[in-house]
Amino acid sequence: MRFLTYLSYLGLALFASCGSASSTADSTSTAAGATDTVSSGPARATLLFVGDAMQHQDQIDRARELGGGNSYNYDECFTLISPTVKEADYAVVNLEVPLGGGKGGYTGFPCFSAPDSFAEALKEAGFDLFLTANNHTLDRSDDGLRRTLHVLDSLKVDHTGTFYDQSQRSQLVPLIKNVNGIKIAFLNYTYGTNGLTAKKGAEVALIDKKKMADEIALARKKGAELVVVCIHWGVEYVLHENAAQRDVAQFLVDQGVDMVIGGHPHVIQPMKVVRSDKHGKDCLVVYSLGNFISNMKTGDTRGGALVTCRVERDAAGNARFKSATYDTFYSAKPDGSATSNYKVVPSWMPEKIPASQMGWWKTFDTAARRVFDAENVSVTAAH
């Protein structure tokens, strides 16, 4: 564990009121300032990102049914998408629920708290990095936030975006990973926390231009060859980015970041490769990847996208973002059979979607691809 203080949070969650591994990365380089040796010669790596991993009440209740009433079973949720996740050298998911422990019960919207086994299933699916800076991170107050960090540490997965306190943030940011010989920094920020504030000193990384610029500069100083900013922003249920998102994205591009990966709207938004003349390189901006798994019910929220990014260092020693492709997938609901659960179904496996839900899949995928076809810039479909 990074902090012995976390031990006091094992099994702990206080119910607070709510407002409106597959990786080839070197796990020894997780802390800020890690100084592992990296070759300066040619290297390549793939990074995979998905959007919001949710747990609504029906999902929690179904997992408990499949667990016999005494545990929570997510075994089948990610089996179809897992091979694709594990193909990437480093895979990232937004954990949009605190792991609050059993006290107070496990709950969906508006005050989320998910079982630890949900995070375990995401790890088994191949995800290496869990993003925790989002608007629901304080749904179970400071204790839920800190317990989430403890659980993720116990699972030996990387995480960033929230911290035990400000002091821990200063020690652990930036998170720098050696992925196939390329040192990549990951930073995570959110627009807010639904009006909730930390009451016991827990730290949430908020969107703040000065703080972001300082941490990006620190990442470079600590040896990061590439910088990825994962950001929780935008307007929910809107399929297009807004002016505020474009402003922050341009600010980050001007700071020299290499990838900006967005979430929060629960629907997809465009993906664009933009040129930074100031830094003489391309940068990927993904405005929203939508939902990864959820029980949301409107057509545009019934699925999401994954983006696979290719990065490389050339013979001259320059590490760069090179290209990106996307895929779509559907968050299928149980089909009524005794063993069925919520399941992420990739676009290339439509036969795995329950027949009664094919209309929902077509509604989602048609709208998503219409947006991508019209508005993506240099990010094309993999299938």
C-alpha positions in Angstrom: 0.0 0.0 0.0 1.2 3.5 -0.7 -0.1 4.7 2.7 -0.6 2.7 5.9 -3.4 5.1 6.7 -5.5 3.3 4.0 -5.7 0.2 6.2 -8.2 2.0 8.3 -10.6 2.1 5.3 -10.7 -1.6 4.6 -14.4 -2.5 4.6 -15.4 1.1 5.5 -17.9 3.4 3.9 -20.0 6.1 5.5 -23.2 6.9 3.6 -23.1 10.6 2.8 -25.9 12.6 1.2 -25.5 13.2 -2.6 -25.9 16.3 -4.7 -28.1 17.0 -7.7 -3.4 -7.5 -16.2 -2.6 -7.4 -19.4 -0.2 -4.5 -19.6 3.4 -4.6 -20.7 3.9 -1.3 -18.8 6.5 -1.3 -16.1 4.5 -1.2 -12.9 7.5 0.2 -11.0 7.2 3.6 -12.6 3.8 4.6 -11.1 5.0 7.3 -8.7 5.9 10.8 -9.6 9.6 11.1 -10.2 10.2 7.5 -11.0 13.6 7.1 -12.6 13.5 3.8 -14.4 15.9 3.6 -17.4 14.3 3.8 -20.8 16.0 3.1 -24.1 16.3 6.1 -26.4 16.0 3.9 -29.5 12.9 3.1 -31.6 9.8 1.9 -29.7 6.1 1.4 -30.3 3.1 1.1 -28.1 -0.7 1.0 -28.2 -3.0 2.7 -25.7 -6.7 1.9 -25.4 -9.3 4.1 -23.8 -13.0 3.6 -23.0 -15.5 5.8 -21.3 -17.7 5.6 -18.2 -18.0 2.4 -16.2 -21.3 2.8 -14.4 -23.3 0.8 -11.8 -26.9 1.6 -11.7 -29.2 -0.1 -9.3 -30.5 -2.7 -11.7 -26.9 -3.7 -12.5 -26.1 -4.0 -8.8 -29.2 -6.0 -8.2 -28.6 -8.4 -11.1 -25.0 -9.0 -10.0 -26.2 -9.9 -6.5 -28.8 -12.3 -8.0 -26.1 -14.0 -10.0 -23.9 -14.1 -6.8 -26.6 -16.1 -5.0 -27.5 -13.1 -2.8 -24.2 -13.2 -0.8 -21.8 -11.8 -3.4 -21.8 -9.8 -6.6 -21.0 -11.6 -9.8 -19.7 -9.7 -12.9 -18.1 -12.6 -14.6 -19.8 -12.3 -17.9 -19.9 -8.5 -18.3 -16.6 -8.0 -20.2 -15.8 -11.4 -21.7 -16.5 -10.3 -25.3 -14.6 -7.1 -25.2 -11.7 -8.3 -23.0 -9.5 -9.8 -25.8 -9.5 -6.4 -27.5 -8.6 -4.6 -24.2 -5.8 -7.1 -23.5 -4.3 -6.6 -27.0 -3.4 -3.1 -26.0 -0.1 -2.4 -24.2 -1.9 -0.2 -21.7 -5.7 0.2 -21.2 -7.6 2.9 -19.4 -11.2 3.1 -18.0 -13.1 5.8 -16.2 -14.4 4.3 -12.9 -17.4 6.5 -12.4 -18.5 5.0 -9.1 -16.9 5.0 -5.6 -16.3 1.6 -4.0 -18.1 2.4 -0.9 -18.1 -0.9 0.9 -21.3 -2.6 2.2 -22.3 -0.2 5.0 -25.3 1.8 3.7 -25.8 -0.6 0.9 -24.7 -0.5 -2.7 -26.6 2.1 -4.7 -27.1 3.5 -8.2 -28.0 7.0 -9.3 -27.9 9.6 -7.9 -25.6 8.5 -5.1 -23.4 5.7 -6.5 -21.6 3.0 -4.5 -20.5 -0.2 -6.2 -19.1 -3.5 -4.9 -15.4 -4.1 -5.0 -16.0 -7.1 -7.4 -17.0 -4.6 -10.1 -13.4 -3.2 -10.0 -12.1 -6.7 -9.9 -14.0 -7.6 -13.1 -12.6 -4.5 -14.8 -9.1 -5.5 -13.9 -9.7 -9.1 -15.1 -11.0 -7.6 -18.4 -7.5 -6.1 -18.9 -7.7 -2.5 -17.7 -4.5 -1.2 -16.3 -5.4 2.4 -15.3 -8.6 3.5 -13.5 -9.5 7.1 -13.7 -11.2 8.4 -10.5 -11.7 12.2 -11.1 -15.4 12.5 -12.0 -18.5 14.1 -10.7 -19.5 11.1 -8.6 -16.2 10.6 -6.8 -17.5 12.1 -3.6 -20.9 10.3 -3.6 -19.8 8.6 -0.4 -17.8 11.5 0.9 -14.1 11.5 1.8 -14.3 8.0 3.3 -15.7 6.5 0.1 -13.1 8.3 -2.0 -10.3 7.0 0.2 -11.7 3.5 0.4 -11.8 3.4 -3.4 -8.1 4.2 -3.5 -7.4 1.5 -1.0 -9.3 -1.1 -3.0 -7.5 -0.2 -6.2 -4.2 -0.4 -4.5 -5.1 -3.8 -3.1 -5.9 -4.9 -6.7 -2.5 -3.6 -7.8 -4.0 -1.5 -10.6 -2.9 2.1 -11.4 -5.2 5.0 -10.6 -5.1 8.7 -10.8 -7.4 11.7 -10.4 -8.2 11.5 -6.6 -6.0 11.3 -3.7 -5.9 10.6 0.1 -5.1 14.3 0.6 -3.2 17.2 -1.1 0.2 15.8 0.2 -0.4 12.5 -1.6 -1.3 14.3 -4.8 2.0 16.1 -4.7 3.8 12.8 -4.3 1.9 10.7 -6.9 1.3 13.3 -9.7 2.3 12.8 -12.4 1.7 9.2 -12.9 4.4 8.1 -15.4 4.4 4.7 -16.9 7.0 2.9 -19.0 4.9 1.4 -21.8 7.0 -0.7 -24.2 10.0 1.5 -23.4 8.2 4.8 -23.8 7.6 7.0 -20.8 4.0 8.2 -20.8 2.4 10.5 -18.2 -1.3 10.3 -17.4 -3.2 13.1 -15.7 -6.9 13.2 -14.8 -9.2 16.1 -14.0 -13.0 16.7 -13.5 -15.1 19.8 -13.9 -16.7 19.2 -10.5 -18.3 16.8 -8.0 -22.0 17.6 -8.1 -21.7 20.3 -5.6 -20.2 18.0 -3.0 -17.0 19.1 -1.2 -14.4 17.1 0.6 -14.9 17.5 4.4 -11.9 15.6 5.7 -9.2 16.7 3.3 -9.6 14.3 0.4 -8.2 15.6 -2.8 -10.0 15.7 -6.2 -8.1 17.0 -9.3 -10.3 19.7 -10.7 -10.1 21.4 -14.1 -7.9 24.4 -13.3 -5.7 25.8 -16.1 -2.8 26.9 -13.9 -2.7 23.6 -11.9 -2.9 21.6 -15.1 -0.1 23.6 -16.8 2.0 23.1 -13.7 1.5 19.3 -13.6 2.0 19.0 -17.4 5.3 20.8 -17.0 6.2 18.7 -14.0 5.5 15.5 -16.1 8.0 16.7 -18.7 10.5 17.6 -16.0 10.2 14.1 -14.6 11.0 12.6 -18.0 7.7 11.9 -19.6 8.1 11.6 -23.4 4.3 11.8 -24.0 1.6 13.4 -21.8 -2.1 12.1 -21.8 -4.8 14.2 -20.1 -8.0 12.4 -19.3 -10.7 14.9 -18.6 -14.3 14.8 -17.3 -16.2 17.7 -19.0 -19.0 18.7 -21.3 -22.8 18.6 -21.2 -24.5 15.4 -20.6 -26.5 13.7 -23.5 -25.2 16.2 -26.1 -23.5 14.6 -29.1 -21.2 17.6 -29.9 -18.6 19.3 -27.9 -19.2 22.9 -26.7 -17.1 26.0 -26.7 -15.8 25.5 -23.2 -14.5 22.0 -24.1 -12.9 23.4 -27.2 -11.3 26.2 -25.2 -9.8 23.7 -22.6 -8.7 21.4 -25.4 -6.8 24.1 -27.2 -5.2 25.2 -23.9 -4.0 21.6 -23.4 -2.7 21.4 -26.9 -0.9 24.7 -26.4 0.7 23.1 -23.3 2.2 20.4 -25.5 0.1 17.4 -24.4 -0.1 14.5 -26.9 -3.6 13.2 -26.2 -6.8 14.6 -24.6 -9.3 11.9 -23.8 -12.8 13.1 -22.6 -15.7 11.6 -20.8 -18.8 12.6 -18.8 -21.6 13.3 -21.4 -22.6 9.6 -21.4 -22.9 9.9 -25.2 -20.1 9.9 -27.8 -18.7 13.1 -29.2 -16.2 13.7 -32.0 -12.5 12.7 -32.1 -10.0 14.9 -33.9 -6.3 14.9 -34.6 -5.2 18.6 -34.4 -1.9 20.1 -35.3 0.1 22.0 -32.7 2.3 24.4 -34.8 3.7 25.7 -31.5 5.1 22.2 -30.7 5.4 20.9 -34.2 3.4 17.7 -33.7 -0.1 16.2 -33.9 -2.3 15.8 -30.8 -5.4 13.6 -30.5 -8.5 15.2 -28.9 -11.4 12.9 -28.0 -14.3 14.9 -26.7 -16.3 12.0 -25.2 -16.2 8.2 -25.4 -19.7 7.8 -24.0 -20.7 5.0 -21.6 -18.7 1.8 -21.3 -21.2 -0.2 -19.3 -24.4 1.2 -17.8 -28.2 0.8 -17.4 -29.0 4.1 -19.1 -32.1 3.9 -21.3 -32.1 6.5 -24.1 -30.7 5.5 -27.5 -27.6 7.6 -27.5 -26.6 6.3 -24.1 -26.9 2.6 -24.8 -23.3 2.2 -26.0 -20.0 3.9 -26.4 -16.7 3.9 -28.2 -13.2 2.8 -27.6 -10.2 4.5 -29.1 -6.9 2.8 -29.8 -3.9 5.1 -30.1 -0.5 4.3 -31.5 2.6 6.0 -30.3 6.2 5.5 -31.2 9.7 6.8 -30.8 11.7 7.1 -34.0 15.4 6.5 -34.6 16.1 10.1 -33.8 14.7 9.6 -30.3 11.5 11.6 -30.8 8.3 10.0 -29.2 5.1 11.1 -30.9 1.4 10.2 -31.1 1.1 8.6 -34.5 -2.5 7.6 -35.2 -5.8 6.5 -33.7 -8.8 4.3 -34.7 -12.1 3.8 -33.0 -14.7 1.1 -32.5 -18.2 1.1 -31.1 -19.9 -1.3 -28.7 -23.3 -1.9 -27.1 -24.1 -2.2 -23.4 -26.5 -5.1 -23.6 -29.0 -5.7 -20.8 -29.9 -9.2 -19.5 -31.9 -11.2 -22.0 -34.1 -12.9 -19.5 -32.2 -16.1 -19.2 -31.1 -17.4 -15.9 -27.4 -16.6 -16.2 -27.5 -13.5 -18.4 -26.0 -10.2 -17.1 -25.3 -6.8 -18.5 -22.6 -7.2 -21.1 -20.4 -5.1 -23.4 -20.8 -6.3 -27.0 -18.4 -5.1 -29.6 -19.7 -3.8 -32.9 -18.2 -6.7 -34.8 -20.2 -9.2 -32.8 -23.8 -8.1 -33.5 -25.0 -11.7 -33.3 -24.3 -11.5 -29.5 -26.8 -8.8 -29.0 -30.2 -10.1 -27.8 -32.7 -10.0 -30.6 -35.1 -7.9 -28.6 -32.4 -5.2 -28.3 -31.2 -5.0 -31.9 -33.3 -1.9 -32.4 -31.6 -0.1 -29.6 -28.2 -1.1 -30.9 -29.0 0.2 -34.4 -30.3 3.5 -33.0 -27.1 4.0 -31.0 -24.6 2.9 -33.6 -26.3 4.7 -36.5 -26.2 8.0 -34.6 -22.7 7.5 -33.3 -21.2 6.7 -36.7 -23.1 9.6 -38.3 -21.4 12.0 -35.9 -18.0 10.3 -36.4 -18.3 10.2 -40.2 -19.2 13.9 -40.3 -17.0 15.4 -37.6 -14.0 13.2 -36.9 -10.7 14.4 -38.2 -8.1 11.7 -39.1 -9.7 9.2 -36.7 -11.3 6.4 -38.7 -13.3 3.2 -37.8 -11.2 0.1 -37.2 -14.1 -2.1 -38.3 
